[in-house]
């Protein structure tokens, strides 16, 4: 497959998995592809739910200015298995106060 500069494609892997309930698989980029070629996973991390039985496909994007060739057997992503909890949300009128409060992006990073 050719992944043109600035484009994204859905890459089939030929893999199918069966995860037990309470687990997920996360599809993540490979650092070498990102650093050397500007290739990364578009929806990183991609999630494979425990009830999915189809083929795992990876959405790759080419952030470079050069076309990139994907060959059969190339390692284009990595998979991490994680346990997760299920819970139910409860609607409330207010939330408990914290020191950070509603301070958003950049409020806990570098201080000038």
Buried (B, 14 or more C-beta within 10 A) or exposed (E): BEBEEEEBBEBEEEEEBEBEEEBBBBBBBBEEBBEEBBBBBBEBBBEBEBEBEEEBBBBBBBEBEEEBEBEEEEEBBBBEEEEEEEEEEEEEEEEEEEEEEEEEEEEEEEEE
